Structures are given as C-alpha cells and as structure tokens.
C-alpha cells in the first residue's frame, strides 16, 4: 500500500494536517507499533504525519514535577539520572520494551497512545498518578492518565490531538517504586502479566497491573488494605488484586495462571518497594 508522508515543522502545522485529512491520517512517533500494524494490513492510513523534530523528545523537571515529552525514547528513560532512585520502576519498565534497537526508537507517547493492556511503562505511570497533556485544534488540555485510557486500543484522544507530554509529581524521598514483568523472556516479549507498585513511608500505596484486563488498571481496594495494614497486608493485597482482574486465556498463558501471577507479583513488588525504602535493596 502507499501513503503520503508529511513532515510538519511545528506542532500547530501537524495538527492542521490532521484536521485536513481526518480519519485517513495517523501521527507517527517512533513507529515501532504503527508500522507493524500497517504491514499486517490492520490499518491503512493514507497520510502519515511525523512528529519528529518538534521538540517533544525532552525529559525535564520543575521544582515539583517531572515532564516527559511524548517523543522521548525508552532508552532515554532508562538512562535518565533522576529516575535511578525513587523512580526506579520507570527504568525497570522501559528497559524491557523490546531490544536495544527498539528502545532507541520507541517513544513514551507511543506506549501510552497505543493503549495496549500489556504496555510496560503504563502501569508505572498510573502508580505515579500521571497526567497527559494533549494539544489539538481546540487548544491544550490535561487529563489524568487513568481517565485517558479507555480500553484496548482506545483512549480519550481526539483525532486532531497530539499527546505532547506526560507529567507526574516528584515523589518524596521516603518512597520507592518497583516494576515486575512476567513473560517467556525478559524483553522483546509481550507481558503475560506486568505489575507496578509505589509506596511512601507514610502509608500511601499505588498498585497497577497490565495484561490482566481490557486495559491497564489501578487496584484501589488492594491499595487501601496496604495503606491500612502495611507490610503485613502485602499478600492479601495480591489476592485482592487477582480477584479483581479479568484475564484471558491465550497462547501465552491461561487466565488462571495469570491470576496466580498477579497475586504473587503484587506481593513481591510491594516487598521490593518496602525494602528499597528501608535501604535493604536498590
């Protein structure tokens, strides 16, 4: 098949092209998923609009928050100095997104907009209460990531909107994050289950799970029991999380096995966070 390739010189110009061509146009970030879908004839866009060179590839911070540009690559996340302690889960998740060649091209924004239930970075961002910044013909708006995600392959993004950045507050010093992925290989493999956790020593807990439902999910009931019971409640939080998931049977794993993984991995991820806060592990 053939398509017209557009390389606009500004975000506004990219939005204008998208508005002109409507449903026949797609934005192109790293392309590691989009090109595969085109090659497999799952989609057939007539226009591809490149987002390269529009200044969306930076990772910055203010006094209170981090801002990851949508075109920042997973390799950039893995190596970012500010993500090596309390935000270790970001590096752990991005490090298993494909091989090194993929991580040099695949983008944070693409991982989010693709809305795969098995996306590795999304659970971590959910545990950080991240928000996404969208810019389109109607202006700029911000949505919580948890609201932005609808279900497999569907988000709240409008056709002419570009996801420009993801934002989240800087975590306190007495906090930790962890990410775990179960698959047939550590990388270059779709997750059978992936789990992210975020703990703060004052009791705040966040847990998110991927590949166990039609979208990546937070588990407020499991979070609440951890906030009430601390380390003694980690195993029960895993059991609660497993009961709330709706995994499928497929060639990678059965639904029953996925639930067992959820229970074990939630408990383990919370334990890693607790150990990191106490300085028992890195």
N, C-alpha and C positions, 0 to 999 in steps of 0.2 A: 504494500500500500504506500501511498505518498501523502505528504502533508506539507504545509507552508511553515517555515521556521522563522520566528520573529525574535529579534534581539533588541528590545527597547533600551533606551539609555536612562530611564528613570522609572520609579515605581508608578508614578501617575501615567506614564506612557504605557506601561504594562497593563494597567487597569483599563485604559482606553481601548487597547487592542482586545482585551477580554470582553468588554462591553459591546464592541463592534461585532464580534463573531459568536457571542453567546455560547450555547451548548456545544458547538463544534470546536471550541478551543480548550486547551489544557495548559496550565502553568507547568513549567519544567524546572525542577530544583536539581537534585543530584541525578535523578532519572533511574536509579537502581531498581525501583519497582515499576515505574511508569513504562519504561522501555520494554520490560518483560511482558507487561500486560498488552502492549501494542503488538509485540512479536507473536504472542499467543492468540491474537485477534479477540481478546476480551473487550477491548475498546478500540475505537477507530477515529481519533481526533483528526480534524482537517487542518488545525492550526496548533502549533506548539509555541508557547511564549516563554523564553528563557528568563530566569531571574538572576542569572549570573551577572556580577559586576554592578549590582545595585546597592551595595553597602549593607547587605543583610547577613554578612558572614562573621560578625564580631561577637565576642563574649565580653561583656562589660559589667560594671557594678557601680552602684551608688553607695551612699552611707548605709542604706537599709536593705538593698535588694541586689540580686543578680539578674542580668538581662542576657539571654542567649539569642542571637539572631537566627532567624529561620534557616539561613543558608550556612550556618556553622556546621562543620562536619563532625562526625562522631570521633574521629581521630583528634580533633581539636579539643573536644570534651575530655577525652582520656588524658591528654597531656596538660590540661589547664591547672596551674599551680593552686588556685583557690579551691579546687574540688578534691584535694587529696586527704582531707581530714573528715570534718563533719559531713561532707557531701560525697563521701567515698562511693556511695551507691551509683552516682552519676557515671563515674569512671568504670565501675564494675559492669554496668549495663551497656554502655557504649562500646566497651572492649569486646563484647561478644556479638556485635552486629556484623555478621559476615566475617570475611577475612580482611587483612590489612588494606588490600586494594579497594574493597568496598567501603571501608571506614574512611578512606581518603576522599571519597566522593559523596557517599550517602549523607544526608543532612538531617538535622534535628527537626526542622519543619516538616520534611517529608515523612519522617517517622510518625509525627503527630497526625498530619492531614490524611495519610493513608488509612488511618483508623482501623488498623489490624488489631484484633483482640490479643494477638501474640507479640505485638510490638514491644521490644525490650526496654526502651527508655521511658515509655509512658507510665508504667507503674511507679517508677521513682518520682516522676514529676507530679503524679497525683498525691503521693505522700508528702510532697513539699507544698501542697495547696497552690500549685502553679496556676497562673492565668495566661491566656494567649491574647496577643494583640493582632487585630485584623484591620486591614486598610482596603477600602473599596470606593466605589463611586459615591456612596453616601457618607464618606468620611471614615474616621478611625473609631473603633470600639474595642472594648476589652471584655472577655468572658472567662469565668473560671474554667479550667481545663475539664473538670468533671461535668460541667454543663455542655461544653463544646462537643464532647464525644457523644454520639447518639447510639450507634450500633455498628456492627461490622461494615466498613466501607462508607459510613455516613457520619457527617459532622454538621454543625450549625453554620459552616462557612457558606456564604453566598457565592454564586458563580463568578462574580467580578471581584471577589475579595482575595487579598493575599495575606496569608499568615506571615507577619513580619518578625515577630519575636515571641518568646515565652519568658515570663517573669516569675520570680519567687523570692520570698523574704530570706535574708541571711539567717541561718539557723544559729541558735545560741551556742556558746562554747561547750556547755554541758549537754550536748546532744550527739546523736550518731545516726547514720543510715546504713542500710545493707541491701544488697540485691542478690538473689539466687535464681539460677535458671536450670531447669531440667530438660535435657534433650539427649539425642543419641550422640551428639558431640557438643563440646563447649561453645563452639561458634560455627558459623556457616550452616546453621540448622535452625528451623523454626522451633520455638519453645514448645515443649509438651506442657509445661507449667512454668511461669515465672512469678516471683514474689518480691515485693519491695517493702521495707519497713523503715520507720523513722520514729525514734524515741528521744524524749527530752527528760532530763533527770527530775523535773517537777511533775512527771507523770503523763504528759501529753504523748499520745501514740497515734500513729497513722499506719495503715496496712493497705496495700493494693495488690491485686492479683490479675495476671494476664493469662490468656489461653484457656480460661475455665468458664467462659460465658460468651455472649454475643458481642461483648466489649470489655475492655479493662475496667475493673471495678474496685472501689474502696469498700471496706467492710466495717461500717460504723459499730455494729454490735460487738465485733471482736476487739475493736479499738477501745470501746467503753470498758470491757472487762479487764483489759490490761491497765487502763488508767486507774481502775479501782483496786486491782489485786497485785500489780507489779509482776515481778519475775515468776511468782507462783502461779500466775494465770496464763503464762505463755502457751502451755499445752492446750488448755481449754479454748484459748483464742484460736488456735489452729483448728480445733474440732468445729467451732462455731463457723469459721470461715469456710471449711469444707462443706458444711451443710447448706450454706447459702449459695454455693456455686451451682451452675448448670452446665457441666462439661459435656462434650460429645464423645462418642466412640468413633475413632478413625484409624488409619493405618499406623499412626504413631503410638497410640495408647487408647485404652478403654476409659470410659467415663469413671468407672470405679477406681481404677489406678490413679487417674488424675485427682480424684477427691483425696485419696490417701496421700498423694504428693502434696496437695495443698496443706493438709493438716501438719505434716512433718516439716514442710519448708517454712510455713509461717512461724512455727515454734522455733525453728533454727535461726531464721532471720532476726527474730526478736532477741534471741540469745546473743547473736553476734553484736547487735546494737548495744545491748546491756554491757557486754564485755568491752566494747570499744569505749563506752562512756567511763567505765571503771579502769581503763588503761590496760586491760588484760590481753587485747589483741589489736591489730592495726587493720 
